[in-house]
């Protein structure tokens, strides 16, 4: 069980970084910035503007490039389409999360009304809520596996930030851009 959880956590964990050229508004230098880690503060730039987690600085003047990084993500990723497999995974998740329990609840309701089961049958419905977490884990794992495929054959996707409700990635090997939607 422990190895499964380690494998799952490794698959869904983002590799943070920054591998896109930026232009420094302070000194005008254009090139790869210095990546200084990431900050988990999602309150900054939340909403319609990109949310950038990377702390990036100019290699020449050490000026902060957080706003420039947000502009770069907003410039590059609107044209990038979310893969069809991502939409199919989300549709299957929603069907599994809402349709199946609804049908099960309807059957239980009719069974109680018709006298097939007693009210203790609702405990079965409550117990079925235990299966929601594995369903969510499966969906997140399937979406994470989309980052393991790239045209270059050596995917090494770096998480750049969020644009709306989609996660933006760039392959460090070939530079391919990838946009994924998660719940």
Secondary structure, 3 states (H helix, E strand, C coil): CHHHHHHHHHHHCCCECCCCEEECCCCCCEEECEEEEECCCCCCCCCCCCEECEEEECCCCCCECHHHHHHHHHHHHCCCCCCHHHHHHHHHHHHHHHHHHHHHHHHHHHHHHHCCCCHHHHHHHHHHCCHHHHHHHHHHHHHHHHHHCCCCCCCCEEEEEEECCEEEEEECCCCCEEEEECC
